[in-house]
Amino acid sequence: MLILFGSLFKTLSLSGGGTTVAEMLGGRLVPQGSTEPRERQLLNVVEEMAIAAGMPIPKVYLLNEQSINAFAAGMSPADAVIGVTEGALSRLSRDELQGVIAHEFSHIFNGDMRLNIRLIGVLHGILLIGLIGYFILRSLRYSGSRNSKNGGGIAAFAALGLGLMVIGYTGTFFGQWIKATVSRQREYLADSSAVQFTRNKDSIAGALKKIGGVSDGSYLNTPAAPQYSHAYFAQGVKGFFGSVFATHPPLEDRIRRIDPHWDGEFIHSEALQPLPPEALRSTASRSAVEKIAVTTAILSSAEQAISQVGTLNEQNIEYVHQLIMAMPVTLRTAAQDAYSARALVYAILLHNQKNRQELWEILVRHADQSMPALVEKYLPELINLDEEFRLPLLDLSINALRELSTNQYIQFKRAVHQIIIADNRIDLKEWIIQRLVIQQLDLHFGFRKPPKPRHGSLDVFRSDVETTLALIAYVEHKDENEALAAFEAGARESGIANLDMPSRRDFKLESLDRSLDNLMRLKPLVKPRFLKACVAVILEDGKTTTRGIELVRTISNSLDCPMPPIPV
């Protein structure tokens, strides 16, 4: 019971997500609007990888350590953070930094973060027994000299304390050994995944070689470092028993697995030259994005789409990099700052609306007084903006909006809601903002809790499946026969017999919210079958539209199965 309650207490203390771990290690949050070149480069790398994977963008923390190291922490991708040391930021090139971040994203995808926090909790519970024994013996040392009459009682308590210490520290010994063994295997997997994601073995190998060549290595000086030692990019603490308790494989072994022809020489590198601000101001042309899109695998089957959930590949990373660079600089900059991101979301909502004047009055009444002027600044940029930029802009905005205070978020949420309901109907663009932006921010600010998965059968949610597949079919097809054919294709993929398609005139986007809230309670292994059905609807005629893909990606995001961007 002591181990159980000790473990539970420690786990609950870390349940605040990755932020709790990052602050425990002395991390400093890197603001999304940072203009310091190295910090901006780090934020750009994290943003590109997260959007390429279709997952929420993690917060980024900087540790005041001159060694080269990094970590990922959190209970789920929704509350994940990436931590990087000052040494890594100043000594690693962009490619090497990308390799390290890809390594940490592998830990996020593979569920290692949650495992790491559970290991901390279990080890704390076991260690607690030894600590209690230690305090018993320590208290007897002071009380023994004052009370020598009750020698038998003191001896009994001394035996109890010694026994607890032996049990506790023996358990801790084997616990640490198990933690180290598990961690070493996960590190090999993350290294290989990083190479697979970036298709550049020199990036992560170069980072490891620099760790071996600098005097600070990868060791952290913060007192809290040992608690999270198994979750760093490289060995973070020095320990007893050498390789027995080493949480990471030797650098030489890791490098040779990545680069078999390595000559055995580490890279002795000093801090890189300061990065000039203009190095981050490059832009890509529209044709550059189209060229990347052509080289990206064309979506041809539901299985292919589902296979991309929770993973990364070089083409998607490069596509997202070019996509972000091709965004109008004004909008890209606005999306990376908590203050202006609000105005950008308002502008996207007001853009192309027929009742613009009515919505403008709502904005003036409910939003911050400086918002209307910013919205006017961004509206012209949105007129000719391609649809494929919309979701990446919203992804960037969500990450920045997490830096709002609770009161600021409440005001922002109220204004968005009033704009959406002003015309007594919700269009697809409004629904995507409501579902994608507001849902993620509600989770972040604690206004919504993710439902627990309880159902292992899709049949339980027959009507919700019908509603969702019908919406996708109607969005993709104006012709009723084509919409019906697409719906039937999705119904076959779902495996549910005799699904009935709701009529278009009776359909409302509001009903989709209720359906998705229900489908969120599906167990993880059932969700891919449902998502295959959704993708089958947009693929039925061999064509895809940006609207259909945006809708499916929003649905997959709601089900905690993030899907990467798919070029049309």
N, C-alpha and C positions, 0 to 999 in steps of 0.2 A: 504493500500500500504506500509505503514511503517513496519507493522508486516511482510508482505510478503518479502520485501527487506532485513529486518533485519534477518529473518530466512534463506533466501537464502544465504546471506553473510556468516553467521555462518556455514551453511551446506557445502558451497563451501570451507571454510577454513579447514574443517575436511575431505574433499574429498580425501586427500592424503592417506586415509586408516588407518589401525590400528596403523601404525608407528607414525602418527601425534598425535593421542590420547596418545600413550605410552610416547612420548617425552614431551607432554604437562604435563603429570603427573610426569615427572622427571625420567622416566625409563631409564635404561642402557641396551643396546643390549647385550645379552649373545652370544658370538661368537660360531659358530658351532664347531670350533676346541678346545673349552675350555677343559682343563684337570683338572680343580678344581673339586673334586669328587661330591660335592652336585650339582653344576651346570651341570656336565655331567649327573648325574642321572635325573635331571629335563629335560634336552634335550632328553634323551633316552625315558622318559615317553611320551613326546609330539610327538616324531618321531613315536613311536610304535602306538599310537592312530591314528595319521594322516594316516599312511600307512594302518592300519587296516580298516580305513574308505574309503581309496582310494582317499583322498583329498590332496591338496598341504600342505606341512608341514608348520605350522605357525612359524613366527619368535618368539623368546622368549625374553622378557624384564624383568629385575629385578629392583624392586623399593626399594630404600633405606629407608625402613620402618620396624620397629621391630614388628609391628602387623601382624596378620595372615589374608591375603586377596589375592585376585586374580581377574583378569578380562579378557574378550575377547573383542577385538575391531577390526573394519574393515567394509568396505562396502560390501564385499563378501568373500567367503572362500579363494579366490586367494590372497587377501591382508590382511588376518586376522593375528593378533598377539595375543599371550598369555602373560599377565603380571602377575608376582608373586612377593610378598613382600619377603624381606630378612627373616622376621620372619617366614613365611610359610616354606621357604626353610630350615631353621635351626631347626624348631620345629616339622615338620610333618614327619612321617615315609614314606617309599616309597608307601605303600598301601594307606595311607591317602592323599598323594600328588596325586596319581593316581585318587582318588575319586574327588578331587578338579578339576583336569584337565578334567576329564570326564564331570563334571558339566559345565565347560566352553565350551567344545565341543558341548554340547547340545544347548547352546546359538548360536553357529555358525550354527549348522544344522537347527535350528528353525527360522533363520532369525532375531534373537533378536538384533544382532549387528547393522544392518541397521536401525531397529526401534529405538534403543537407540540414534543413531546419529541424526535421524529426530526429536526425542523429544528434544534434546539439541538445535537444530536449531529453532524449534517452540517456545520454552520457551525463547530463547534469543530475538526473534522478539517481543514477548509480553512484556518482561522486558524492551526492548528498549524504549517503550512509557513512562514507569514510569521514566526511567533514564533521558529522555529529559525534562519531567516535573520537575525533581529534579534540573537539571542544569539551567532551566529557573528561578526557585525560588532562586537558589543560586546566579545567576548573578544579580537579582533584589535587593538582599540584599546589594550588593556593589554599584550598580548604584543609589539606592534610596536616599542615604545620599548626593550624589553629585548633584542630579537633583530632587528637591522637587516640582518644578513648575508643572510638568506633572503628577499630582497625578492620574488622571483618566486613563491615559495610563498604568501607573504602576499597578494600581488595575486590569485592564483588563488582563495584562500579568500574574499577580499573580494568577488570577482566572484560566487562561489557564494552567499555570504550575501545580496548585493544581489539576485541573481536569485530566490532563494527568497522574499525579502521582496516583490518585485514580483508574483510568482506568487500568493503567499499572500494579500496584501492586495487584489490585483485580484479574486481569487476571492471573498474576503470581501465586497468591495464589491457584486458581483453577487448573492452569496448573501443579503446583507442586503436588497437590492432585491427579490429574489424573495420573501423572507420577508414583507416589508412588503406586497407586492402580494397575496399569498395571504391574509394576515391581514385586510386591509381588506375583502375580499369576504366572509370568514367573519363579520366583525362585522356587516355589513349583514344577513346571513342570521340571525344570532343575535338581532338587534334585532327583526326581523319575527316570528321564532318566539316571542319573549317576549310580543309583543302578541297573537299568536294564542293562546298558552297562557293568558294572564290576561284577555283581552278588555278590557284597560284600557290604552289608549295613553298616558294621562296618568302612569301609574306609571313607566315607563322614561323617557319624555320629561322628566318632572319631575326624575329623577335626573341626566340629562344637563344640564338647565338649571342645576341647582345646582352641577355641576362647573364650568360656565362662570362662575358667580357668586361662587365662593369663592377666596380668595387662594392657597390651596394647590393648587387645581385637582385633577388626578388624578395628579400626579407623586410617585414614590416615592423616598425618600432612601437606601434600603439599597443597598450596593455591588453586590449580586447582581441588582438590578432589570433591567439591560440584557439579561441572558441569557434572561429569560422575557418580554421586552417585548411580544412578539406575542400574549400570552395574557391580557392584562389586559382588564378591562371598558372602560377608556378609556386614552388615551395615558399610559404610565407613566414614560417617560424623555424627556429632551430630547436631540436628536441633530443631527448635521451634515446638510447638504443638505436641510433643511426637509422639504417634502412628499415628496421622493423616498424617504426612509427612514422616513417616518411609518408606524407599524404600524397606525394607526387612522384612519378617515376624519375630516375636520374635524367638530367638535361640531355646527356649524350644519347641515351636510349630513345628519348622522344625525337631528337633531331634525326637520328639514323633511320627511324621508322618513316619519317617524312622525306628525308634526303639521304638515300643509301650511299651516295657517292661523296658524302661530306668528308673533308680533309682533316677534321678533328680540331680545327682552329676556331676559337670564338672571335667575335667581333668586338674589338676594344673601341667603343664609341663614346665620345663626349656629347653633351647636349647639342642638338641641331641649331642651326642659325634661326633667329626669329623669323616666323612666317610673315611675309608681307601681306597686308590686307587685300591688295589687288589679286592675290592668288586665289581668293575665294569668290571673286566677282565674275568668274567666267560664266558664260551662258551658252546654251546649245540652241541650234536652229531647229525649226520644225522638221526639216528634212533629216536631221540627225536622229530625232526620235523615231521618225518613220523607218529609217534604216535599221535601228535597233529592233523595232517591232517586227520587221521582216525576218530578222535572224532568230527571233524568239519563236519557240515551238507554237504552232497554231493549235488552238483548242479543237480537238477532234473527237473526244469521247468523254463521257461522264467519269470513267475510271481515271483518265489523265488528270481531270480537274481535281478529283479527290486526292490523288497521289501527291498533289502539290500542297495540300493543307499541312501547315506546321513544318514547312521546310523552306529552303532557299536554294537558288542556283545562280550561277554567274550571269546568265542572260537577264534574269529578272532584276538582279542588283544593278546591272548596267543600264537596263531600260528605265528603272526608277531614277537613277542618277541623272540620265539625260532628260527625263521628264521634268524633274525638279529644276534642272538648269534651264529648261526651255520655258518655264513659267515666267510670266511678267515679273520683273524684279520687285515692283511695288507690292504685288499680291504675295509673293514668296516671303518677303520681309515682314509683311503684316501678319502672316500665318505663324510666324516664329516668335511673336511677342504677345504676352497675355493681354495687354491693353488693346492693341489693334486687332487681335484675333476676334474679339467680340464684334467689332465693326465689320469685319470681313464676313462673318456668318450672317449678320443682319443684311449685308449687301447681297449675298447669295440668295437670301429669302426674298428680298424686294425685287431682285433682278427679273425682268420680263413679266412682272405682275400687272394685270389690267387695272386693279384698284390701287395704284401706286400712292395716290394722294391720301387715301384713307389709311394705308399702312404707314405712311410717313408720319401722320398725326399720332398713331399708336407708338411709333418709335420715339417721337419727341416726348410723349407722355410717360413712357415706362422705362426708357433706357437712360444711361448716364448722359448728362447734358452735352458732353463733348462728342457723343457718338454720331449725331447726324452729319456733322462736318466731315468726319472720317468716312462715313458711308458714301457721301457724295464723291469723295476722292476715289473710292474703289469701284463704284458702279460703272464708269466708262470702260475700265479694264475688263469687266466681265462680259461686255456686249459681244465681243468676237472670240471669247475664250472657248476652246474646244471642250466638249463634255468630259473627256478622259482626264482633264486636270482637276475636276471637281472633287473626287474622292481623296486624291493625295493632298489637296489643299485643306480639306476637312480633317484628314489625319494629322497634318501638321498643327492645325488650329486646336484640336483636342488636346494635344500634348502641351501646348502653350497655356490653354485655359485651365489646366490643373493648377497653375500657379495663382489663380484668383483666390481671394479670401472667400469664406463661406457666404458672407453677406453679398459680395459682388456676384458670386455665382447665382444666388437666389434671385437677384435683380435681373441678371442676364437670362435665366431660365424663364422668368415671368414674362419678359419682353418677347422672347422667342415664341412662347405659347400664345400670347395675345396676337402676334402677327399671323401665326398659323391658323388660328380659329376665326380670324376676322371675316372671312367670306363664307363661313359655315361649311367648308369643304377642305379636304386635305389632298393636295396633289402629290405626285411621286417624289418630287424634289423635297417638299416639306416633310414628307414622311421619312425619307432617308436621313435628313438632318435630325428629326425628332428621335429616330431610332438609333442612329449611329452616334451622334454627338451627345445628346441629352442622356441616353442610357449609360454610356461610358462615364460621363461626368457624375451622374447620380451614384454610380458604384464608387467612384473615387471619393466623393464628398460624404458618403455614408447614408444617402437618402434611399438607397436600394440595395438589397442583398441578393446575390445570385441564388436562384432556386436549387435545391439539392436534387441531383438525378435519382429518380426512383423507378422509372418504368423501362422495362427491357423489351417492350413490344411496340411497334409503330401502329398496330391496329387500334390501340387504346385511343389514339388521337386521329381517328378517321376523318372527322369533319374538319379538323385543323389542317390536315394534309390536303384535303380538297380545296380549302380556302387559299392556301399558299400556292399550290400548283396553278389554280385558276388565275390568281393575280399575275403570276409570271407570264402565263399564256396570253392574257389580255394586254399586258404591257408590250409584249413582243409582236402581237398580231392584231390588226384592226378587223381583218376578215374573220367572221365567226367560225367558218369551217376550218381555217388554218389554226385558229386558237384551240378548237376542239381536238384537232389532230395532235397539237403540241401537248395539250393536257393529257391525252390518252397515252402518249409516249412516256410522260412522267409517271402516270399511274402504273404502267407496266413495270417501270424501273423500281417503283416503291414496293412491289410485291403484294399490295393490298387489292383484293378482288372487288369489282363492281363499285368503283369510285364514281360519284356523280359530280358533274361540273356545275357550280352555281352560275346563274345567268349574269350577264354583264350589268344589266340595269339594277340588280339587287346587290351588287358588290360594293363594299365600302372599305377604304384602306384602314379605317379604325378597327374593323374586325380582324385584320391581319395582326395587329398588336396582341390581341387576346390569344390568337392561335400560336404566335411565336412564344408568348409567355408560357403556354402549355407545353410546346415542343422543347423548350429549354429544360424540361424535367426528364427528357429522354436520357438513358444511360449512354456513355460515350461511344460504345461499340455499335449503337443503333443509329447514331446521327449520320455516319457516312452514307448509309442506304437512303436516308431521306434527302441528303444533299445531292446524291447521284440523280435522284428523281427530279430535283430542281434544275440541275444542269441539263438533263435530258430534254426538258421542256424548251430551253433556248437553243438546243442543237437539232431539234426535230427536222427543220427545213434546211439544215446545212449552213445557215447564216446566223450571225450573232450581232446584236446591237449594243452600244454603250449603255443604254438604259437597262437592258436586260441583265448585262453583266454586273452593273452597279447594284441592281436589286438583289441578285443572287449573292454577291459578296456581302451586302448588308445583312442578308438572312444568315449567311454562314458565320459572320461576325457575332450576331446575336446569339447563336448557338455555341459560341466559344470554339468554333472551328475555323479560324481565320484563313481566308483564301487569298493568294497573291493576286496582284493586278494581272489582267489578261488582255493583251492588246487585241483590238477588233480587227 
